[in-house]
């Protein structure tokens, strides 16, 4: 397990209540195979003053949500970096997990196997893994993708419409997420014709 020793100080519930979601803290790493005395970098899921009952929820850098009672002596508590504190063991990231959707022209099994073999050769056989595999036929047609306010008026003009992407395959749309408060609108692709007069 990749860990390092850091100097930190344990916070009380009152001190934790003064923190915001942008403040970096350390909470017990509640992951399988990790020592109970090991901590993970984390952030509160909302401002500390918004929590009630002395229980705080933090999301670790590894995507785990941890419920912590800072003043409970039987729990690991919430810690913050402090040179005057004590040494704690902190779990470090071993790398980055990428969730990829790959377009393979031709799409035959040999192409997929050669792509997989090349990735394993480049990054290491123990690093590259296929967690789930879904083969989706990509139609030879494109769509235009727009964003518009999620609660816009019906039949309103298109002033608030934002062209997010052009010439996109329909199967790729499902891997994208709209901006907060906006929704996607998918329409058949229309070529842009420049009708500016030329001399």
C-alpha positions in Angstrom: 0.0 0.0 0.0 1.4 3.4 -1.0 1.5 5.6 2.1 3.5 8.4 3.6 3.9 10.0 7.1 2.5 13.5 7.4 2.3 15.8 10.4 -1.3 16.7 11.4 -3.5 17.7 14.3 -6.8 16.2 15.3 -9.8 18.6 15.1 -12.7 18.9 17.5 -16.3 19.1 16.3 -16.3 22.9 16.9 -13.1 23.3 14.8 -14.5 21.1 12.0 -17.7 23.2 11.9 -15.6 26.2 10.9 -14.3 24.4 7.8 -15.7 24.6 4.3 -15.7 22.1 1.3 -12.5 23.7 0.0 -10.5 22.9 3.1 -8.3 19.8 2.8 -8.5 17.3 5.7 -7.6 13.7 6.5 -10.2 11.1 7.5 -10.0 7.4 8.3 -9.5 5.4 5.0 -12.4 3.0 5.1 -11.2 0.9 2.2 -10.7 -2.9 2.2 -7.2 -4.0 2.8 -6.2 -0.7 4.4 -4.9 -0.4 8.0 -7.5 1.1 10.3 -4.8 3.6 11.4 -4.4 4.9 7.9 -6.0 8.1 6.7 -7.0 9.5 3.3 -7.0 13.0 1.9 -10.6 14.4 1.9 -13.0 17.3 1.7 -16.2 18.0 3.6 -19.3 17.4 1.3 -20.8 20.7 2.5 -19.8 23.6 4.9 -19.1 22.3 8.4 -21.7 24.6 9.9 -24.4 22.9 7.8 -23.9 19.6 9.6 -26.0 18.8 12.7 -25.5 16.4 15.6 -21.7 16.4 15.5 -21.5 14.0 12.6 -19.7 15.1 9.5 -19.5 13.6 6.0 -16.3 13.8 4.0 -15.5 12.5 0.5 -12.0 11.1 0.1 -9.8 11.7 -2.9 -10.7 8.1 -3.8 -14.4 8.7 -4.0 -15.4 7.1 -0.7 -17.9 8.9 1.6 -16.9 8.7 5.2 -19.2 9.6 8.2 -17.1 10.9 11.2 -17.8 11.9 14.7 -14.6 14.0 15.5 -15.1 14.0 19.3 -15.6 10.2 19.5 -12.4 8.8 21.0 -13.1 5.3 19.5 -13.0 6.7 15.9 -10.1 8.0 13.9 -11.4 11.6 13.8 -10.8 14.4 11.4 -7.2 15.8 11.0 -5.7 18.8 9.3 -2.1 19.4 8.3 -0.1 21.1 11.1 3.7 21.1 11.5 3.2 21.2 15.3 1.0 18.1 15.3 1.8 14.4 15.3 2.7 12.0 12.6 -0.1 10.1 10.9 0.0 7.6 8.0 -1.8 8.9 4.9 -2.8 6.8 1.9 -1.4 8.1 -1.4 -2.9 7.7 -4.8 -1.3 4.9 -6.8 -2.4 6.4 -10.1 -5.5 7.5 -12.0 -8.4 5.4 -13.1 -9.5 6.3 -16.6 -12.9 5.4 -17.9 -12.5 5.4 -21.7 -14.9 5.0 -24.6 -12.8 4.1 -27.6 -13.9 4.3 -31.2 -12.2 1.6 -33.3 -12.7 2.0 -37.1 -13.7 -1.3 -38.6 -14.5 -2.5 -35.1 -13.4 -6.1 -35.6 -12.1 -8.3 -32.8 -8.5 -8.2 -34.1 -8.5 -4.4 -33.9 -9.7 -4.4 -30.3 -7.2 -7.1 -29.3 -4.2 -5.2 -30.9 -5.3 -2.0 -29.2 -5.5 -3.7 -25.9 -2.1 -5.4 -26.4 -0.5 -2.1 -27.4 -1.9 -0.4 -24.2 -0.6 -3.2 -22.0 2.8 -3.0 -23.6 3.0 0.8 -23.1 1.8 0.9 -19.5 2.5 -2.6 -18.2 0.4 -5.8 -18.2 -0.6 -5.4 -14.6 -1.8 -1.8 -15.1 -4.1 -1.9 -18.1 -7.3 -3.8 -17.4 -10.7 -4.1 -19.1 -13.2 -3.7 -16.3 -16.2 -3.8 -18.6 -16.6 -4.0 -22.3 -19.5 -2.9 -24.4 -19.4 -3.0 -28.1 -21.7 -0.4 -29.7 -22.1 0.0 -33.4 -21.5 3.6 -34.4 -23.8 4.8 -37.2 -22.4 6.6 -40.1 -24.4 9.7 -39.3 -23.8 12.7 -37.2 -25.9 14.9 -35.0 -25.6 18.5 -33.6 -25.5 18.8 -29.9 -26.8 21.9 -28.1 -27.2 23.0 -24.5 -30.2 25.0 -23.3 -31.5 25.9 -19.9 -33.1 22.9 -18.2 -36.2 25.0 -17.2 -36.5 27.1 -20.4 -39.9 28.2 -21.8 -41.4 26.0 -24.5 -41.4 27.6 -28.0 -38.9 30.2 -26.8 -36.4 31.5 -29.2 -32.9 30.0 -29.4 -31.0 32.9 -27.8 -30.0 30.8 -24.8 -29.0 27.9 -26.9 -25.3 27.1 -26.8 -23.7 25.0 -29.5 -21.6 22.6 -27.4 -20.4 20.3 -30.1 -20.7 19.7 -33.8 -20.4 16.6 -36.0 -20.8 14.2 -33.1 -21.8 10.6 -33.3 -25.0 9.8 -31.3 -23.3 7.1 -29.3 -20.8 9.6 -28.0 -23.5 11.9 -26.6 -24.2 9.5 -23.8 -20.6 9.8 -22.5 -21.0 13.6 -22.1 -22.6 15.6 -19.3 -24.4 18.9 -19.6 -23.4 21.9 -17.6 -25.2 22.4 -14.3 -28.7 23.8 -14.9 -28.6 22.9 -18.6 -29.8 20.0 -20.7 -28.7 18.5 -24.0 -30.7 18.9 -27.2 -29.7 16.6 -30.0 -30.8 17.4 -33.6 -29.9 16.0 -37.0 -26.7 17.5 -38.3 -27.0 20.5 -40.5 -24.0 21.7 -42.5 -23.2 25.3 -41.8 -23.4 27.2 -45.1 -21.6 30.5 -45.2 -23.9 32.8 -47.3 -21.7 35.9 -46.9 -21.4 37.5 -50.3 -18.0 37.4 -51.8 -16.5 39.7 -54.4 
